[in-house]
C-alpha cells in the first residue's frame, strides 16, 4: 500500500496527475486524500482540490503535525492560484514555522515562496523581498527553484531592474527544464514574454513609440525631463515633483509636455484638464489659477510661460521633454492590467491589489463587461473575473511537487 503512495507522489512530482489518481483514486486514508487533492488542483478542479486537502488535514492524527502543515501549504497555493487573497495568511505562516521546526526545509521554503508571491500580487514589494531573504538556505528541487526565481524576477520587474529579471528568468528556465514539467516550462515562457512586450509608450515632439522594460529602466538615468503617467510624477534625474494628489495639475503638465516645444492653446488645456466641452470665462480664470499652481510646483524643473495662444513649457538644464505613458490608456486600465495575468480574480481580491473600495472595483468590472473586455463566471462569492482567453497563455498553477515527501 505504501508503495502506491510513493508512486503517486512521484507521479505528481513529474507532473502526471492522472498517473497519481490511478494509484490512489479509491483510497480515503489521509495521505491518499492529500495526493488526490494535489492531483485535482493540477487538473484545474480547485474547489474539489481544496475540499480534499481539508479532509486530509482533518484525517491526519494529532502527532502528524508536519503532514497537516503540508496540507495547509497546498491549500494556500490553491488560494493563490484562484486569487483568494483574503485566505488567512497566518495559517500559512504557522505551517511554515512547523515545517521548519521539524526539519522539512524544502516545504518550509516553498511556503515562504507562496507567501512572497501573495505579497507581490498585493504590491507589497519590500515585504515580498524580506520574506525571500528569511527563507533558510537549503538545496531546493528544480520545481521549487522555478518558483523562487519567478518571485525574484517579479520583484525585479516591478523595480525596473531588467537585467536582474532576465537573469532570474534564465535560472528559472534551466530549473524548469530539469524538472521536466510542461506546466512549469510554460509558466516561465509566459513570464519571459514580459521582457519582450512593450511596457510603456514614449511620447515626445508630437510622436510616440513603444518601450520595452529595459528602455523604461534607462530613462531613470536620462537627462530628459520626464512626465511619468505611471506614478504621476515629473522628474529629471534626482529631482522629482509628485502630482499624485493633484490630477488637474498633472493633466496640464502632460498636455504641455506632449506639445513641447510648441505651446498649447487655452481651449485645448481647458478641454484636456477640466473635461469641459465649451470654455467660458470661469474656465479661463480657473486655468490661470491652476497654471500658477503648476508653475510653483515645477519651478525646480521647468518654467511655464504664457503665449499669445496659451502656454508653453520651458525645461531647465535639458533640451528634451518626454512623456512616459501606459501601453494602453483607458478609464479602467489598472483593472485590465491585473487581469492580464490570465487568472480568475474575485472583485474583493482586485480591490485588495488595487487598494480601491470593493464597490469601485465592481463598477469598473461591470463597465468592462458591457464592452466585452472582461468576462465572469460563477455567482455570489464564487464569482470570478478574467480577460477573454488568449491562445497559448500559460497556466499560473505551480503546486509544490515535493509536498508529501517524508
N, C-alpha and C positions, 0 to 999 in steps of 0.2 A: 504494500500500500504506500509506504513512504517513497518507494521508487517512482510511483506515479506523481506524487507531489513534486519530487525533484525534477522529473521530466517536464512537468507542466511549467515549473519555474524557469527551466532552461529555455523552453519554447517561448515564453514571454520575453525573456532576455534577448532572444534572437528576433523578436518582432513577429512572432507567429501566434496570434491569439486563438485562432481556430484550432491549432495543434494543442494548445493548452486546454481549451474547452473539451476536446475529445478525451482528455485524460481525467478531468475532474467534474464534468458536467452533471453527473448523477450523484455526487457526494455532497454531504451537508455538514461535514466537520469544519472547524474554524479555518484551518489552512486552505481547504478547498474553496470555501466561501470567499476568502480574500483573493485567491488566484482567479476565481471566476469574476470577481468584481473588477480586477485589473484588466482581464481579457475583455469584458464588456465595455470598459472605458476605451480601450484601444480600438474597439469596433464602432465606437461612437454612441453607444446607448448609455449616456451619462447618468440618467435617472436610475436605471437598473443597477449600474455600477455602484452608485452611491448607497443604494439600499443594501446591496450585498456586502459592501465594506463595513457598513454599520452593524449588520448582522454578525459579521466575522469578529468585529471588536467586542461585541457582547458575548460571543461564544468562547473567546479566549478566557482562560481562568485568571484569577487574581494574581497568580505568580507569573503570568506571561505578559508582563508589562511591555517588553520590547515588541512583541507581536502586535499588541494593541496600538503602540505608538506608530508602528509601520502602517497600520490601517489608517490612522489619523493623517499621516503624511500623504498617503494615496488619496484620501478624501479631499485634502487640501489642494492637491494637484488638480483634481476634478473641478473643484470650486474655481480655481484659477482659470482653467480652460473654458469653463462656462461663464466666466466673468462675474462670478458671485463674489464681489469684493467686500461684501458685508459678512462673509464667513468668518467665524471667530478666530482671529489671528493668535489669540492667547493659547488656544488649543494646539496650534502648530508649534508655538514656542515651547510649550511644555513637552510635547512629543520629541522635539529636537533635543531638549535637555535630557530626557530619559534615554534616548538612543546614545547620546554622547557619554552619559554616565555608565552605561553598560558596554561601552567599547565598540558600538556599531557606528563607527565614524563615517562610513560611506553613506549610510542613510541619514545620519545627522547632517552631513554636508548637503545632501540633496534637499533636506528640509530647509536648510539655510538658503539654498538657491531658489526654492519656491517662494520663500519669504521676500527675497530680494526682487524677484520678478513681480510680485504683487506691489511692492513699494514703487517699482519702476512704472507700472501701469498707473499708479496714483500720482506720478510726477514727483515723488519724494526721492530725488536722485542721491542726495547726500546720505540719507538713511540706507538706501539700497547699497551704496558703496561701503558703508560701515558694516553692514551685515555680511558682505563678502569678505571683508578683512577679518571678521570674527570667526570665520569658518576654519576649524583646525586643519592644518596641512596633513593630507594623507593621500596615498595613491588612489586615484579615482578610476573606475571603469570607464571605457570610452563614452558610453551614453551619458554618464554624469558629467564628463568633461565637456561634452557638447553643450549641455545646459549651462554650465558655468561660463563658458566662453560667449554664449549668446547674451548672457546678462552683462558681461564685461563690454561686449560690443554695443549693447543697448545704452549703457551709461555713456560710453564714448561718443555715440551718435548724438545723444541729447546735449552733450557738451561741445559739439562741433570739433571733435578730435578724430578726423577721418583716418589718419594713419594707425592710431590705436584700434579703431574699429575694424579696419581691414586686417590687421594682424590677428585680432581675436577671431574674426570670421574664418581666416585661413586655418587657425588652430582647430576651430570647430569643424571645419570641413574635413580635415585629416582624421579627427576623432570619429566623425560620423561614418567615414569610410571604414575605419577599423571596427566600429560597432556593426556595420553591415545591416543597418536597419533603414529601409527605404524612407520611412516617415521622417527620420532624423535628417537624412540627406536632403529631402525636400524642404524641411524646415530651414536648414542652413542656406540652401539655394534661395529660398524666398527672402530671408533676412539680408543676403548679399545684394539683392536687387536694389536695396535702399541706396547703396553707394553708386548705383548706375542710373538712378531715377532722379529727375530734377527735384531739388529740394526747395527751390525758390526761383523768383524771377528778378532780374536786374533791369531797372528802368532808368535810362539816362539819355539826355539830349533827344527826347522825343521817340526813342526806340527802346525795344526790350528784347531780352533773350533769356533762356532758362539757365540756371546754375546748378551744378552738382554740389554735393555736400562739401567736398574738398575746396571748391571755389568759394562757397559761402564762408568757410573757415578762413581762407586767405584774406577776405575782406576785413577781418578783425585787425590786421596789421596794415591795411591800406591807409594812405594819406587822404583819401577822399572823405568828403562829408557824407555820411550815410544816414538816410532816414529809414529806420528799421520798423517795418509794419508788423513784424512778429512780436516785438516787445514794446512797441510804441515809444521808441527812443530815437533821439537824434544824437549822433556821435561822430567823433573823429579821433582815432587813436585812443588815447587815455581819457579823453573828455567826453562825458555823456550827459545828456539832458533828458530826463524821463518825463513823458507826457501821457503816461498811462491813465492818469486820473483826469486828464483834460482832453477828451476826444475831439472837441472842436478845434483846439489848438493844433493837435496832431494832424487833423484833416487839412488845415490850412498849410501846415509845414509840408505835407506831402504834395499838395497841389502846386505849391511854389517850387518844390524840388523837381517835380516831374516836368515842369515847363522850363526850368533853368537851361540855358542862360537868358531865355526870354522872360517877359513879365506875364502876369495872369490878370485878366480883366476882373473888375469888381463883380460883375454879373456872374462870371464863372466861379469865383470864390464863394459868393453867396449861395449859389446853387449847389456847389460841391460840399461845402462845410455845414450849411444850415438846412439843406434839402428844401429850399424854397423855390417854388416854380416861377414866381414873379417877384422881382426885387423892388422894394419901395424904400422910402426914406428911413423907416425904422430899421430895415435890414442893413442899409448903408451905415447907419450910426452904430449898430452892433458890430459890423465888420471893423470899423475904425477902432472900437474898444478892444476887440479880440486880437487884431493885428498889433495893437500896442502891448497887450499882454504877451503875445508870442515874441515880439521884438525883445522884451525884457528877458524872457526865458532863454532865448538863443544868443544873447549878447556874447557869451564866450566863444561861440562857434560861427556866427554869421550876422550880417546886418540885413534888415528888410527896409527897402526904400520905396517910396511912393513914385509912381509913374503917371503919365497922362491917362492911361487906360486902367491902371490898377496898382499892383505891387510886384516887386521883384526881389529875389533872394541873392545876396552877395556873400559867398562864403569867405571866411578868414583863413589865411595861411594854406590855401589849397586851390587848385584850379578845377577840381572835379566834384560834382554833386551827383549822387546816385540814390535811388530808392530800392530798397530790398523788400520785395513783395512776396506774398504767399503764392505757391504754384497755382492754386485755384482760390479765387476770392468770391465768396457769396455770403449771404446772411448767416448761414449755419455751417461755415467751413470747418469750425473746430469739431463739431459733432461728426461730420463726414471724415475728418482726418483720423479720429479714433476708430471709427467703424471700418476704415480701410484695411485693418489687420485681418479682415475676413472672418472674425469670430463673432458669435451671437452675444450681444450685450443687453443687459436689463437697463431700463431707464434709471434705476437707482444707482447702478454701477457707473453709468455715464455721468450722473450728477456728482458722484464722488470724484471721478477722474478729472472732470472739468471744473470742479468747485463751483457748481451752479446749484440753484434750487431744483428740486425734482420737477416742479411744475414748469419751470422754464425749459428744461430739457424735454419734457413731454410735449410741450407746444412745438418745439423745434422738430421733434421726430414726426409729429402729425403733419407739419407743413412739408417736410421732406418726403413723407409717404404719399402725399397728394400729388407731388411732382414725380413720383416713381423713382426717387433717388435712394430710398431705403425700403426695406420690407420687414414684416414682422411675422412671428408665428407663436402659437400658444395664447393663453388667456390669463388675466389676473397677474399674480406674482410670477407665474411661469412664462410670461410674455417676454420674448427676446427680439432684438432688432439687429439687422445686419444690412450691409450693402448687397445688391444683387450679385450672385456668384460670378467670379472671374475665372475663365478657363485656366487650369494649371495653378491656381492659387494654393500654396502649401497649407497643410494642416498645422495647427498650433499645439497638437496633443503631444506632450512629452512626459509620459509616465515613467517612474523610476524602474528600470529593469531589474535592479538587484533587490527589490523591495522585500522579498520573503527569504532571502538567503540567511542562513544561520550564521 
